[in-house]
Amino acid sequence: MDKNSATGLFLIAALLLVYLFFFSPKVEKEATSKPAATTAATTPAAAPAAVPALAAEAALDTTAGPVKDVVVSNENLDVTFSTRGGRVAAVRLRKYKTFSGKPLDLFDASSARMDTRFRTVDGKTIKFSDLVFQSVVVQGTGGESVATFTAPVAGGSVVQTYTLPKNSYELKYNLRLNGLERTVAQEPLTFTFVDRVRQTEQDLQQNRNHTTINHYLATGDQGSLTEASESPEEYKANGPVKWAAHKHDFFVAGLIADQQPFSGGAFNSAVNLADSSTIKTLSTTLTLPVTEVAQGRGQYRFFFGPNSYSLLKDVAPEFDRNVYLGWGLFRWVNLFVVLPVFHFLEQYISSYGIIILLLVVLIKLVTWPLTYKTYESQARMKVLKPEIDELKAKYGDDNTKVQQETMKLYQTFGVSPLAGCVPTLLTLPILFAMFQFFPNAIELRQQSFLWAKDLSSYDVFAKLPFYVKWYGDHISMFTLLMTASTLLMTWQSNQTNTAMQGPMKTYSYLMPIIFLFVLNSFAAGLTWYYFVSNVVTFAQQALTKAFVDDTKIRAQLDANKIKNKDKKPGGLQGRIAEAMKAAQEREAQAKRKQS
């Protein structure tokens, strides 16, 4: 590996580590200050009030009859309602299982609680959970199930109507207050949803770090609570809210306002590491305009389903943001390159491991011109190896002088030490895009390949009887293969190094070892992708070498030498040479003072 390749490797590794630990979505708080919203500071002491526990119910009016559960189903969902409050009590996703193979309940009566309340003109608070609703379920002409819940209140009634289409993950919701115009205070109703999220995936830490509350304001601003924080988080939106969603890693429980937006909202999350049954507690409070509800225009939709971009993009504006695909350019790469290719290939290929392999091949073919430029730059450096060896022999251990004379040599022969870095840096958007795609792609969830049971999580080739800090309690074979192939590639490159100096060779081997620890608990799809990428790179190098003629390159460099004979260094290369010369002069001056 020559110096410019090593520089490129170092820059890529540094940028990657910075991205992982500072710009990863797991630690980035998207909900920043907005014109229509304010962010409230949260302290641990305020957490119990922000995220209430599922406490015992208040006194219950049972005059409407005994409490019972009502279940409606379609091809995708089993939705359980309770006549106590007329609320959604449980949701089961029929086409999905947990990592352990159990039915996937998005939430149930023991883990979550929805409730709505309003105030009367005489100051009383009426909670739906204090009422028992009478229920009627009918089948519509289009195959939809319609469940209506009615409860008498103060001479009027509260009517909640839920409509579950035949093949959908959406549940339509209409709320009406009949005959209560003189009873209800002219202030918003309050809807609350407390959700104690349980583990459904193999990796508890990833499951927790990908669990949050996203929201979208009527002003067009979208935000979320910090995902990876283990401290209580709180966000208060004082302006209208179009939707709010509890994101459970690969699944979503959301509420959308179809007509008039919610007049405000508050969102909270808390983590109790001592409670292994709950990975995170989410709490959403939304205020519903009283005029809309009183006039029967309270039209809303629940979404209970998979966190799939192709599905979510049609639910509501920006609802697809629940699928985190990176930010800025990296998101665009995933949206317009990776996802379309993935969805095209999965129409013809059932194995996602093979799809990833073909994705690598396609990307390598598209970026081959950049790879060719990098290899050509390495070939130029290799051709100059005899001259550089002479410089090393002449100046011995004086590395500063060797580097300075090497830069002069490059200038003389018209070789840029950064020519091989730029093509490599241009491929960084794809590199970073993959880091976000594989851990968040539900397409890979529970898709097995070789020994990996789930390509969206780490593969466990062997389980360790102990935990290793920074590494884990398992051995990821895909990560080992990726590391071994990267080390082999580094060794092969170093055999033809031209300007690699002392410690630089050691650093080139250190980076793959670092990523052995960093990526051991990353998605198996990602490490399989990088292993295949390394193998394809070996093949590319072998093919590219056949098109690069060292004799022609030498002739071109000799021609450049004649052309640049009296030319002074300029541009970036000239500034580098001047900086190295100044460093050498300072070093010589310091030695004279010491003597």
ABEGO torsion letter per residue (X at the ends): XBAAAAAAAAAAAAAAAAAAAAABAAABBABBBBAABBBBBBBAAAAAAABBBBBBBBBBBAAAEBBBBBBBBBAABBBBBBABGGBBABBBBAABBBAAGBBBBABBAAABBBBBBBBBAAGBBBBAAABBBBBBBBBBAAGBBBBBBBBBBGGBBBBBBBBBBABBABBBBBBBBBGAAAABBBBBBBBBBBBBBBBABABAAAAAAABBBBBBBAAGBBBBBBAABABBBBBBBABBBABBBBBBGABBBBBBBABBBBABBBBBBBBBAABAABABBBBBBBBBBAAAAAAGABBBBBBBBBBBAAAAAAABBGAAAABBAEBEAAAAAAAAAAAAAAAAAAAABABAAAAAAAAAAAAAAAAAAAAAAAAAAAAAAAAAAAAAAAAAAAAEABAAAAAAAAAAAAAAAGBBAAAAAAAAAAAAAAAAAAAAAAAABAAABGBBBEABABAABBBBABBBABBBBGAEABBBAAAAAAAAAAAAAAAAAAAABAABBEAAAAAAAAAAAAAAAAAAABBAAAAAAAAAAAAAAAAAAAAAAAABBAAAAAAAAAAAAAAAAABBBBEAAAAAAAAAAAAAAAAAAAAAAAX
